[in-house]
Amino acid sequence: MEKNKKVQSKLKIRKGDLVQVIAGDSKGKQGKVLEVLLKENRVVVEGANMVSRHTKPNAANPNGGIIKKEAPIHVSNLMVVDPKTGKPTRVGRQKNAEGKLVRIAKKSGEEIKQ
C-alpha cells in the first residue's frame, strides 16, 4: 500500500456557479466559475483576480503586448451566492423529493442549480 497517496477532496463549488470573493485583492467581487482545478483546490472566477500577462508577438496576437486574464483563487476565499437572497452562503447537501442528493444554500434552504 502506498503511503504518500493523497485523498482527493470534493469541492462545494462547481463550474457555472455564481460565487463571491470573501478575501484577498478581489474581495466583494461576484462572478461565474469558469474552471475548477481540483488538484490545487483552486477556482478560476470570471472578472476576479485579474493578472497582467506579457506576451510576445505570435500568430494569434501579432502585436504582442499585455493581456489581462483571470488567475486561479483558492477555494477557501470563495462563497457560493444564495439564489434567493443574493448574499454569500455556505453549501449543504440534502435529498430532494425524488431521493436525489442536491446542493442547498444554508441561509435560505433553496436548491443551488447551475
C-alpha positions as CSV (number, residue, x, y, z in Angstrom):
1,M,0.0,0.0,0.0
2,E,1.3,3.5,-0.9
3,K,1.9,5.9,2.0
4,N,2.2,9.2,0.1
5,K,-1.2,8.9,-1.7
6,K,-3.3,12.0,-1.2
7,V,-7.1,11.7,-1.0
8,Q,-8.9,14.0,-3.4
9,S,-11.5,16.1,-1.5
10,K,-14.8,17.1,-3.1
11,L,-15.3,20.8,-3.5
12,K,-18.6,22.5,-2.8
13,I,-18.1,24.9,-5.7
14,R,-18.8,23.7,-9.3
15,K,-18.3,25.1,-12.8
16,G,-21.0,27.6,-13.6
17,D,-21.8,28.6,-10.0
18,L,-22.2,32.2,-9.1
19,V,-19.6,32.9,-6.4
20,Q,-18.4,35.9,-4.3
21,V,-14.8,36.5,-3.3
22,I,-14.6,36.9,0.5
23,A,-10.9,37.5,0.9
24,G,-7.9,39.0,-1.0
25,D,-7.5,41.8,-3.5
26,S,-10.7,41.0,-5.4
27,K,-12.8,40.9,-2.1
28,G,-16.5,41.6,-2.8
29,K,-16.5,40.8,-6.5
30,Q,-19.0,38.3,-7.8
31,G,-18.6,36.2,-10.9
32,K,-19.3,32.9,-12.6
33,V,-16.9,29.9,-12.1
34,L,-15.1,29.3,-15.4
35,E,-12.8,26.4,-14.3
36,V,-12.3,24.2,-11.2
37,L,-8.7,23.0,-10.5
38,L,-9.4,20.1,-8.2
39,K,-5.8,19.0,-7.5
40,E,-4.8,22.5,-6.4
41,N,-8.1,23.3,-4.6
42,R,-8.3,26.5,-6.8
43,V,-11.0,28.0,-8.9
44,V,-10.9,30.5,-11.9
45,V,-13.7,33.1,-11.4
46,E,-14.8,35.5,-14.2
47,G,-13.6,39.0,-13.6
48,A,-11.8,38.3,-10.3
49,N,-8.1,38.1,-9.5
50,M,-7.0,39.7,-12.8
51,V,-3.3,39.5,-13.7
52,S,-1.3,41.1,-16.5
53,R,0.4,38.6,-18.8
54,H,3.2,40.0,-21.1
55,T,3.1,38.2,-24.4
56,K,5.5,38.0,-27.3
57,P,4.1,38.5,-30.8
58,N,2.7,35.3,-32.3
59,A,0.1,34.1,-34.9
60,A,-2.8,34.6,-32.5
61,N,-1.6,38.0,-31.3
62,P,0.6,39.6,-34.0
63,N,1.4,42.8,-31.9
64,G,2.1,41.0,-28.6
65,G,1.7,43.2,-25.5
66,I,0.0,43.0,-22.1
67,I,-3.1,40.8,-21.8
68,K,-5.3,40.8,-18.7
69,K,-6.6,37.4,-17.6
70,E,-8.1,35.7,-14.6
71,A,-5.8,33.7,-12.3
72,P,-7.0,30.9,-10.0
73,I,-8.2,31.7,-6.5
74,H,-8.1,29.3,-3.6
75,V,-11.5,27.8,-2.9
76,S,-11.4,28.9,0.8
77,N,-11.6,32.6,-0.4
78,L,-14.9,32.0,-2.2
79,M,-18.5,31.5,-1.2
80,V,-21.5,30.5,-3.3
81,V,-24.1,33.2,-3.7
82,D,-27.6,32.3,-2.4
83,P,-30.0,32.1,-5.4
84,K,-32.9,33.6,-3.2
85,T,-31.2,36.4,-1.3
86,G,-28.1,37.1,-3.5
87,K,-25.8,37.0,-0.4
88,P,-22.9,34.6,0.2
89,T,-23.9,31.3,1.9
90,R,-22.5,28.0,2.9
91,V,-23.4,24.9,1.0
92,G,-25.1,21.8,2.3
93,R,-26.4,18.6,0.8
94,Q,-29.9,17.2,1.1
95,K,-32.1,14.6,-0.6
96,N,-34.9,16.1,-2.7
97,A,-38.4,14.8,-3.5
98,E,-37.1,12.2,-6.0
99,G,-34.5,11.0,-3.4
100,K,-31.6,12.5,-5.3
101,L,-28.8,14.3,-3.4
102,V,-28.7,18.1,-4.3
103,R,-26.8,21.1,-3.0
104,I,-28.7,23.6,-0.9
105,A,-28.0,27.1,0.4
106,K,-27.7,27.0,4.2
107,K,-29.2,30.6,4.6
108,S,-32.4,30.1,2.6
109,G,-32.7,26.3,2.1
110,E,-33.0,27.0,-1.6
111,E,-31.6,24.4,-4.1
112,I,-28.4,25.6,-5.9
113,K,-28.8,25.0,-9.6
114,Q,-26.4,25.7,-12.5
